[in-house]
Amino acid sequence: MRFRCAWLAGALIAVTAHAGAAAESDADLAKRLTKATQVLAEMASGKDAEIPADILARARAVAVFPGVTKGAVIIGGRYGQGVVSVRRPAHDQWSTPAFFTIGGGSFGLQLGGQVVDLVLLVMTQRGVDSLLRSEFTLGGDATLAAGPKSLHEGADTDGRFKAEIFSYARSSGLFAGVSFEGASVHPDGDAIRHLYGAAADSREVLLGTKYAPPPVARPFVAALRKYATPPKTR
């Protein structure tokens, strides 16, 4: 009986998430971009910024998932919609943003609920390559670690980083901690095609030159330029 309830709970989370994504309009996508821009700005600005400037300046890609929901009664479930942009090393410019979703479940006795603003910093090219797949698993296809508070904390013996992806999250709710290990990240093809056209896909939007940021996406790119650009050297 307990397993059946757990299965039904997980199915309900999945169906609800799919229905919400399928119903998105221009206004919904604009709201998603606005929320992502706000979360990035709030977590990356100020003296006590949750995301350190030196780490953000080294990121190869940035994914922002505002308001990821996590709820559980015996079975845990996570779902969120977000925005991703990739740094283009040749000119140190940020790409046109593409839409992504994050989801996954975890079994175990859990009670409570949580809403999490999640920012993923992809620190390596291998992490970017994983992101560009049709689906990848955090902690599986790309190593995941809670983001350090400084570049020094993130260094390992070869002078680079302990993980391919760093996660930074702020949350409220009843869970004692926040873990996204095992969550899967997917390009949101319906949303991408809705904004950029029927032929658009995540790889072309993020890496190609065909799609320029539309007006609704420019504030997100501007926030990345402000907070995630290495300081100029004299």
C-alpha positions in Angstrom: 0.0 0.0 0.0 2.8 2.4 0.9 4.6 1.7 -2.4 1.4 2.3 -4.3 0.9 5.7 -2.6 4.5 6.6 -3.4 4.1 5.6 -7.0 0.9 7.7 -7.3 2.6 10.7 -5.7 5.5 10.5 -8.1 3.2 10.1 -11.1 1.2 13.1 -10.0 4.3 15.2 -9.7 5.3 14.2 -13.3 1.9 14.8 -14.8 1.5 18.2 -13.1 5.0 19.3 -14.3 4.3 18.2 -17.9 1.0 20.0 -18.0 2.5 23.2 -16.6 5.3 23.2 -19.2 3.0 22.4 -22.1 0.7 25.3 -21.3 3.4 28.0 -21.4 2.7 31.2 -23.3 4.8 34.2 -24.3 3.9 35.7 -21.0 5.0 32.6 -19.1 8.4 32.5 -20.8 8.9 36.2 -20.2 8.1 35.6 -16.5 10.6 32.7 -16.4 13.3 34.9 -17.8 12.5 37.7 -15.4 12.5 35.4 -12.4 15.8 33.9 -13.5 17.4 37.3 -13.9 16.2 38.4 -10.5 17.5 35.3 -8.8 20.9 35.6 -10.4 21.2 39.3 -9.5 20.1 38.8 -5.9 22.4 35.8 -5.3 25.5 37.4 -7.1 25.4 40.9 -5.8 26.5 42.7 -2.7 29.2 42.1 -0.1 27.5 38.9 1.2 26.7 37.5 -2.2 25.7 33.8 -2.1 27.6 33.2 -5.3 31.2 34.4 -5.2 32.3 36.7 -8.0 35.6 34.8 -8.6 33.7 31.5 -9.1 31.1 33.0 -11.3 33.7 34.7 -13.4 35.2 31.2 -14.2 32.0 29.5 -15.1 31.6 28.0 -18.6 27.8 28.0 -18.4 25.2 29.2 -15.9 21.8 27.6 -15.3 19.2 29.4 -13.1 16.1 27.5 -11.9 13.9 29.9 -9.8 11.4 28.3 -7.5 12.2 24.6 -7.9 9.6 22.8 -5.9 10.5 19.8 -3.7 7.8 18.0 -1.8 7.6 14.6 -0.3 5.4 12.1 1.5 7.4 8.9 1.5 8.6 9.7 -2.0 10.5 12.8 -2.8 10.0 14.8 -6.0 11.6 17.8 -7.6 10.6 19.9 -10.6 11.7 23.3 -11.9 11.9 25.4 -15.0 14.9 27.5 -15.8 17.2 29.3 -18.2 20.7 28.4 -19.3 23.4 30.4 -21.1 26.9 29.3 -22.2 30.1 31.5 -22.2 31.6 31.8 -25.7 35.4 31.8 -25.0 36.4 33.5 -28.2 35.0 36.8 -27.3 34.1 36.1 -23.6 30.4 36.7 -24.5 27.3 35.0 -23.1 25.1 33.1 -25.5 21.4 33.6 -26.2 19.6 31.8 -23.3 17.8 28.5 -23.8 15.1 27.0 -21.6 15.7 23.9 -19.5 13.9 21.9 -16.9 15.1 20.0 -13.9 13.4 17.0 -12.3 13.9 13.8 -10.4 12.8 11.8 -7.4 14.3 10.3 -4.3 12.9 7.5 -2.2 12.9 7.5 1.6 10.8 8.6 4.5 10.5 12.3 4.0 7.9 14.8 5.2 7.8 18.5 4.3 8.0 20.9 1.4 10.5 23.2 0.0 10.9 25.9 -2.7 14.5 26.4 -3.9 16.1 29.0 -6.1 18.9 27.0 -7.7 21.9 28.2 -9.7 24.2 25.7 -11.3 27.7 26.9 -12.4 29.2 24.6 -15.0 33.0 24.9 -14.6 34.4 22.6 -17.2 34.0 21.9 -20.9 33.0 18.3 -20.1 30.2 19.7 -18.0 29.1 21.9 -20.9 29.1 18.9 -23.2 26.9 17.0 -20.7 24.5 19.9 -20.5 24.1 19.9 -24.3 22.8 16.3 -24.3 19.1 15.5 -24.5 19.3 14.6 -20.9 22.0 14.4 -18.2 22.1 13.5 -14.5 23.6 15.7 -11.9 26.3 13.8 -10.1 26.2 11.0 -12.7 27.0 12.4 -16.1 28.7 15.4 -14.5 30.1 15.6 -11.0 28.2 17.9 -8.7 29.3 19.6 -5.5 27.9 22.4 -3.3 29.5 25.6 -4.4 32.5 26.8 -2.4 32.7 30.4 -1.0 35.8 31.2 -3.0 38.0 30.1 -5.8 40.6 28.9 -3.2 38.1 26.5 -1.6 37.3 25.1 -5.1 40.9 24.3 -6.0 42.2 20.7 -6.0 45.7 19.3 -6.6 45.8 20.1 -10.3 44.8 23.7 -9.7 41.4 23.4 -11.2 38.1 22.4 -9.5 36.8 19.6 -7.4 33.6 19.2 -9.4 32.4 19.9 -12.9 29.3 21.7 -11.6 28.8 23.8 -8.5 25.4 24.3 -7.1 24.2 27.3 -5.1 20.7 27.3 -3.6 18.6 29.3 -1.3 15.5 27.8 0.2 12.7 27.9 2.6 10.7 25.0 4.0 10.8 22.0 6.3 13.6 19.9 4.8 16.9 20.0 6.7 19.0 20.3 3.6 18.9 20.7 -0.2 20.3 18.0 -2.5 20.1 17.8 -6.2 22.3 14.8 -6.7 20.6 12.4 -9.2 18.3 15.1 -10.6 18.0 15.1 -14.4 18.3 18.2 -16.5 16.6 18.4 -19.9 16.3 21.1 -22.7 12.8 22.4 -22.7 12.2 21.9 -26.4 8.6 23.2 -26.4 9.6 26.5 -24.8 12.7 26.9 -27.0 10.7 26.4 -30.2 7.9 28.7 -28.9 10.3 31.6 -28.4 12.8 31.0 -31.2 10.9 29.1 -33.9 10.0 25.6 -35.0 13.6 24.6 -36.1 15.3 25.8 -32.9 17.0 23.5 -30.5 19.1 24.0 -27.4 22.5 23.3 -29.1 21.9 25.8 -31.9 20.6 28.5 -29.5 23.5 28.1 -27.1 26.4 27.5 -29.5 25.2 28.8 -32.9 24.9 32.3 -34.3 21.5 32.1 -35.9 19.5 33.2 -32.8 20.1 36.5 -31.2 18.7 37.3 -27.8 15.1 38.6 -28.2 14.2 41.7 -26.2 12.6 39.6 -23.5 15.9 37.7 -22.9 18.3 40.6 -23.0 18.1 41.4 -19.3 19.3 37.9 -18.4 22.2 38.2 -20.7 23.0 41.7 -19.3 23.0 40.3 -15.8 25.5 37.6 -16.8 27.7 40.3 -18.4 27.5 42.3 -15.2 28.1 39.5 -12.7 29.9 36.7 -14.6 32.5 38.5 -16.7 36.2 38.3 -15.5 37.6 41.7 -14.5 39.7 43.4 -17.1 43.4 43.2 -16.6 45.6 46.2 -17.1 
